[in-house]
Amino acid sequence: MALKPANPTGPALPILLSGFTIAVISHRRRHRLAELLEQHGARVVSVQGVRAVPQPDPDVVRRATAASLAGPVDDVVAASASSVRAWLRALPDPGPLLAALPAARLLAADARTADALRAFGLRDILSTPAGSADELYRYLLTHLPAPRRIVAQLDAPIQAEACESLRRRGAEVLEVPTYITEPPNDVLGVRRIVELMSRRQVDAVGWLDPVAAGHVLRFAADHGRLPAVVAQLGTHIPAVCRGPLAAATLRAHGVEPLVPPMPFDEETAEGLARSVLDRAVRATIGSTALEVRGHAALLDGRIYPIQQGPIDVLRALALEPGKVLSSADVRRLVPGLTDTDDHAIEMAVSRLRRSLPDADLVQTVIRHGYRLAV
């Protein structure tokens, strides 16, 4: 079930992820992963957990460059044209670096980055047809001769995940970050995702880099919501990390995430898709196939949107089809109805029936409770 970008001129996509709400937390306001999930029907909440500013710290760049030049370099990964120029401008004397680079294999993310390197007199530069740093790291991870000493120029914290994956495959990787991180401008977006996670109102969360993950969790802690968030993550809300660094950030808080085999968008999307689909509740009502998702139900393959309270009631009923659940049982099983009275539960069941194509699918057993039709 590899999720790949859709062909806009091709046939209509199946409703693979319709009815699920997935949060994507990264250094961007909207990451490419969100588009990939939406193309397959998911509702996506995009959150900028941290802001990457293209403004290198000269001291960090100088120390990283000196460490890189302390030994032979096999590969140099250049993430973008502007960041290559920023790297060289941050050095008091770029001469030693420019003298050492021709001995390495130069890997440029795209044609513009390759041209930026050529402007400094460098030749024999490789770039990818896809024009992305991810494709360079995918190539290195799948064609990595060991041992290898790699200098990686980074223009975003997300690229550190690929560097760590290379280290775990035996390479020595020296990172040269040409950015600094700052808190996001959209504080309300961070507050919103913290509340959604603490109330179990998303079906899965994709954590794309350790800096954004750390900031969101610190925000939750500062506002007294971290225990509620941690209680939901992993247990009720799958947490899928793009790579091992974001996973380590979550494990430090007692959350065990899923980490895909490769730190890229397609693998992360597949991990998120499998996580939510595996947690869908499936039942058979007579000859009708039912699948209960985050905010919708599938009946014989057709999707029916349902509000939060009613869908939670349907999920509780579908866990044991035919079993009668009393109002007390519903309060125990449905988090949003814990503190409500019997009338509120009746109203939730009534709204559920109106959302389904056949109101008789949910039955009332007088003086006992509710069940799915048998």
PEPE-V351777 format. One record per residue. SS is DSSP state (A for helix, B for strand, O for the rest). PSI is psi in radians with two decimals (none if undefined). D_CENTER is the distance of its C-alpha to the mean C-alpha in whole Angstrom. Layout:
BEGIN
ss=<SS SS>
psi=<PSI PSI>
d_center=<D_CENTER D_CENTER>
END
This chain:
BEGIN
ss=<O O O O O O O O O O O O O O O O O O O O B B B B B B O O O O O A A A A A A A O O O O B B B B B B O O B B B O O O O A A A A A A A A A A A O O O O O O B B B B O O A A A A A A A A A O O O O O A A A A A A A O O O B B B B O O A A A A A A A A O O O O O O B B B O O O O O A A A A A A A A A A O O O O O O B B B B B B O O O O A A A A A A A A A A O O O B B B B B B O O B B B O O O O A A A A A A A A A A A A O O O O O B B B B O O A A A A A A A A A A A A A O O O A A A A A A A B O O O B B B B B O O A A A A A A A A O O O O O O B B O O O O O A A A A A A A A A A A A A A A O B B B B B O O B B B B B O O O B B B B O O B B B B O O A A A A A A A A A A A A O O O O O B O A A A A A A A O A A A O O O O A A A A A A A A A A A A A A O O O A A A B B B B O O O B B B B O O>
psi=<1.06 2.14 2.00 2.79 2.45 2.64 1.97 -0.36 0.02 -2.98 2.87 2.49 2.61 2.88 0.93 -0.80 0.23 2.43 -0.01 2.51 2.12 2.28 2.46 2.03 2.10 -2.93 0.00 2.76 -0.60 2.04 2.72 -0.54 -0.61 -0.76 -0.69 -0.73 -0.69 -0.59 -0.38 0.32 -0.13 2.64 2.18 2.32 1.92 2.30 2.22 1.79 -0.40 2.75 2.21 2.05 2.17 1.19 1.63 2.60 1.95 -0.69 -0.74 -0.78 -0.71 -0.76 -0.73 -0.67 -0.72 -0.73 -0.62 -0.68 0.01 -0.14 3.07 2.52 2.21 -0.72 2.55 2.15 2.13 2.12 -0.57 2.80 -0.79 -0.64 -0.52 -0.80 -0.68 -0.65 -0.90 -0.61 -0.49 -0.19 2.35 -0.56 1.75 -0.05 -0.90 -0.66 -0.81 -0.52 -0.54 -0.49 -0.68 -0.37 -0.22 2.87 2.11 2.15 2.00 2.46 -0.60 -3.12 -0.63 -0.68 -0.70 -0.71 -0.64 -0.67 -0.69 -0.52 -0.35 0.26 0.22 2.59 -3.13 1.05 2.30 2.47 2.93 2.58 -0.57 -0.35 0.81 2.64 -0.56 -0.71 -0.57 -0.79 -0.61 -0.74 -0.81 -0.70 -0.48 -0.22 0.85 1.82 2.36 2.60 2.79 2.38 2.02 2.30 2.10 2.03 2.11 2.37 0.20 2.60 -0.36 -0.49 -0.31 -0.46 -0.73 -0.66 -0.75 -0.64 -0.65 -0.71 -0.72 -0.19 0.17 -0.02 2.68 2.07 2.22 2.11 2.36 1.60 2.25 0.68 2.86 2.78 2.53 2.80 2.63 2.71 -0.57 1.41 -0.56 -0.59 -0.70 -0.76 -0.72 -0.79 -0.58 -0.77 -0.73 -0.72 -0.77 -0.45 0.12 0.81 0.26 2.71 -0.35 2.78 2.24 2.11 1.99 -0.27 2.74 -0.52 -0.82 -0.73 -0.78 -0.68 -0.76 -0.72 -0.62 -0.69 -0.76 -0.73 -0.75 -0.45 0.30 0.34 -0.03 -0.79 -0.70 -0.67 -0.84 -0.62 -0.51 -0.68 2.39 -0.82 -0.90 -0.46 1.96 2.36 2.11 2.08 2.42 -0.61 -3.09 -0.42 -0.81 -0.63 -0.70 -0.62 -0.75 -0.67 -0.52 -0.33 0.21 0.24 2.22 1.85 2.97 2.37 2.09 2.86 -0.42 2.49 1.10 2.96 -0.81 -0.75 -0.66 -0.72 -0.72 -0.70 -0.71 -0.74 -0.80 -0.66 -0.82 -0.66 -0.63 -0.46 -0.08 2.50 2.21 2.47 2.85 2.19 1.78 -2.05 0.17 2.23 2.15 2.37 2.12 2.09 -2.95 -0.88 0.52 2.82 2.49 2.16 1.96 0.70 -0.04 2.45 2.40 1.89 2.46 2.48 2.90 -0.95 -0.92 -0.68 -0.57 -0.64 -0.77 -0.69 -0.74 -0.72 -0.63 -0.30 -0.59 1.42 2.32 -0.35 2.39 2.23 2.18 2.99 -0.62 -0.68 -0.76 -0.75 -0.63 -0.59 -0.37 1.92 -0.71 -0.19 0.22 -0.72 0.40 2.89 3.13 -0.58 -0.71 -0.64 -0.69 -0.74 -0.68 -0.72 -0.69 -0.77 -0.61 -0.82 -0.71 -0.39 -0.30 2.65 -0.39 1.89 -0.38 -0.06 -0.48 2.08 2.59 2.20 1.92 2.28 0.05 -0.77 -2.41 2.68 2.86 2.59 2.51 none>
d_center=<17 15 13 15 16 19 22 23 27 26 26 24 21 21 20 17 15 17 17 14 12 8 7 4 6 8 11 12 13 11 9 10 7 8 12 11 10 13 15 15 16 13 13 10 10 9 10 12 12 14 16 17 21 23 25 26 28 31 32 28 29 32 32 29 31 34 32 31 35 36 36 36 33 32 29 27 24 24 21 23 27 27 25 28 30 29 29 33 34 33 35 39 40 37 40 39 36 37 40 37 35 37 37 34 32 30 27 26 22 24 28 28 27 30 32 32 32 35 37 37 39 37 37 36 32 29 27 24 25 21 22 18 18 15 18 20 18 18 22 22 20 22 26 26 30 30 31 29 29 27 26 23 23 20 19 16 14 11 14 15 13 15 18 17 17 20 22 21 23 26 26 27 24 25 23 25 22 24 22 22 19 20 19 17 20 18 19 19 15 15 17 16 13 15 17 15 14 17 19 17 16 12 12 8 6 2 4 5 9 12 13 11 10 14 15 13 15 18 18 18 21 23 23 24 21 19 21 20 16 17 19 16 13 14 17 16 13 10 8 6 6 6 10 13 13 10 11 15 14 13 16 18 18 18 15 15 11 11 10 11 14 13 11 10 8 11 10 6 7 10 9 7 11 13 12 13 16 17 17 19 23 25 29 32 34 38 37 33 30 28 24 22 19 17 19 21 24 25 28 30 27 27 24 26 24 25 24 23 26 27 24 24 28 27 25 27 30 28 28 32 33 37 37 38 36 38 37 36 34 32 32 31 28 26 25 26 29 30 33 34 37 38 39 35 34 37 35 32 33 35 32 31 34 34 30 31 34 36 37 39 35 35 39 40 43 45 45 43 39 37 36 35 38 39>
END
